[in-house]
Structure formats: structure tokens, C-alpha cells
Amino acid sequence: MLDREGFRPNVGIILLNQKNQVFWGKRIRSHSWQFPQGGIDRGETPEQAMYRELHEEVGLMPEHVNIVARTRDWLRYEVPDRFIRRDARGHYKGQKQIWYLLRLVAQDWNLNLRATSHPEFDAWRWHDYWVPLDVVVEFKRGVYEMALTELARYLPRNDHRNRFLRGSAGRHRAACETTDFVRPGGDSGPPGMELPPGATFDPDPQSHLRTGEIK
């Protein structure tokens, strides 16, 4: 379902834990990390699509989260041709997104990357709020900055650390290096890496430059 300009309606999800860190997922069999997102089906409202994607991608139910805020308008990004399936080129341009800021009110163990038979992620981690701007694929960086900036005003006022992080690329990189993964005991992976329940680590994953960006 595309609009007249070739953009597919989509929702993006910024999931916060109690430390105001954000959920960051690794796309299955790739090097690419991103926030959960997905298309809005015909007849769905953005909020309905958000809850569906929340369950499909990270296994959470509505009772596991509180909606803190959402972006007021659509935020758009264009997808480079090399990421678009050949049969979609010429009429698909990119995504237009409504972004939701959610607060996790359940325990981490409720996260489940294998909630469906078609998982989107195979690993996840918590990141400080602004870190994703340094590590997301370039063509999504602009819309991530717009979403994070608009929604940052809804973070608790007593959490100053995340605001300072935005202006320091060096501290962003340090956070990337020190943030822990989460996994059940016994799973294999590089030293220091932990994976969530149902997740795997592929030591030689496919390139993140996957075709079929549409989802």
C-alpha cells in the first residue's frame, strides 16, 4: 500500500527501559541494527499497527508497555534503489512513518524475538538514547534524528545523561562498546556478547545490504 508519492505508511517504535535506554535490534542474518518498525496494513490505524509490530518483532503485548508519546506528523525517508526489490523500482520511493515512544513496564524476559515464525531480529541490546544516530544505516539517519529529537522532550526531566550524549560522538562510541547484550546462559558468541531468549549469533552473517527493504 503506497501513497501517491510512492511512500509506504509505516510505524517506528522507540522502546525505553527504566533507565531511558532504547531497544536496539539486529536484523536477522545481517550486520544491520535498527529500531522496530513495520508497514501499516490496509484498514489499520497507526496505533493498531504499532501494537501488531511490537508483538511480531519483539514479542511484547499491549500490557507490557505504556505509550509515552508519538510524532505529530509523518516522517519520511527515501530508500536507495540498491535496497529496493527490482519489481518495486520505479513506483516505491520509501517509507513515511509515525513514531511511538513506549515505556517498558514489564521485565526484560518478556522480550521474545521468536514470537512468530518470521522473526525480524536475531539479537538485541539496550543503548543510550542518542547512540542509534551514530550506528543506523545512513539513509535512515535523518528520520531517526527527527523522531528522537521530537520525542526527547517526553523523557523524564531528571535524566540529564541522555541529553548530554547527543553532542558527543566519542561518548556514543564508548556506549556502543560497553553496553551489554542479554542472553540465556550457555549460548555461544564472542566474548562479552549476550543474546536474548531464542536469539542466535551468526559469526559470518550476510551483508546488511539486503534487497527487499519493504516490510
Secondary structure, 3 states (H helix, E strand, C coil): CCCCCCEEEEEEEEEECCCCCEEEEEECCCCCEECCEEECCCCCCHHHHHHHHHHHHHCCCHHHEEEEEECCCCEEEECCHHHCCHHHCCCCCEEEEEEEEEEECCCHHHCCCCCCCCCCEEEEEEECCCCHHHHCCHHHHHHHHHHHHHHHCCCCCCCCHHHHHCCCHHHHHHHHHHCCECCCCCCCCCCCCCCCCCCCCCCCCCCCCCCCCCC
